[in-house]
Amino acid sequence: MRDLTNPILPEVSGLIAEGKVGSLVETLSHFHPADLADFMEHLGEEDASNLFHALPEGRRVETFELLEEDRQLNIIEHIGLTFMAPVIDRMSPDDRADLVKNLPPRTTERLLPLLAQAERADVKRLLAYPEETAGAIMSTGYANIGPDLSVADSLELLRRIAPHRETIYYVYVTGPERELLGFVSLQDLILAEPTQSISSLMNTDVISLPASSDQEEVAKHMEKYNFLALPITDERARLVGIVTHDDILDVVEVEATEDAHLMGAVAPLENPYFRTSFHSLAWKRGSWLSLLFLAEMFTSTALHEFEGTLSGALSLVF
């Protein structure tokens, strides 16, 4: 990834201040969305919002999805929901649900009517799953086909739906009620005869997890089987979503950060350390110190109770 924090920061800041939107877009047109998102994290709130507003429409969604949560909220606040609704509408289902979950309740009430009906229903469905479960981190943007289709018809269907799906490397075969019957890989479809039926090509040995599974269990399955995506089912074995490798990377990072906090005797932080208020740090650190203080009191009581015994065998103290 290019280092954007130093070379063009003054240039872009100057173009923003002068209102030269055309020159700004031309300067940034060849950068990857991940580079743009990283660059925007180093700008002030107003400059970052102006830069995002100046981006071509086709690059706004990819860039917005890669921004940190607080930067996303700042952009929405500065630019307004009317401008941002089409961007949010085109986000991947899981990223969109995470964003809506973090919005203030009044903002959510204003945003939902601006989304398309299908996307609005999808957000509500994903938000209904408990935190840190497979359902809460899954995406509903999966590709599915019926078992009676031919390979040629399936590829034609995939061409039409691919722009609206999270991934098409795995295509899931479902029945009339969305029950999960099997899967085929994109490689299998490309190499198969066009007239071959999906039912004769599909792999019926499907590994899936229920939506109520803990997200750590999902991570373990994806690591064990080296999956790019894992299908998620409901209580009736119907396909309801998939968890992709990028979602699991986020989960692993969060879990590792929580473990690091706990090893440092600090309750897990919701925000990065340097963005957490002094009051929150004091509370999360103080709660652990209080617990350790109480444990030390019990230790002191035990030592006092057995003082006579310990005086005769000093090594027991250690």
Disulfide bonds with the S-S distance in Angstrom:
none
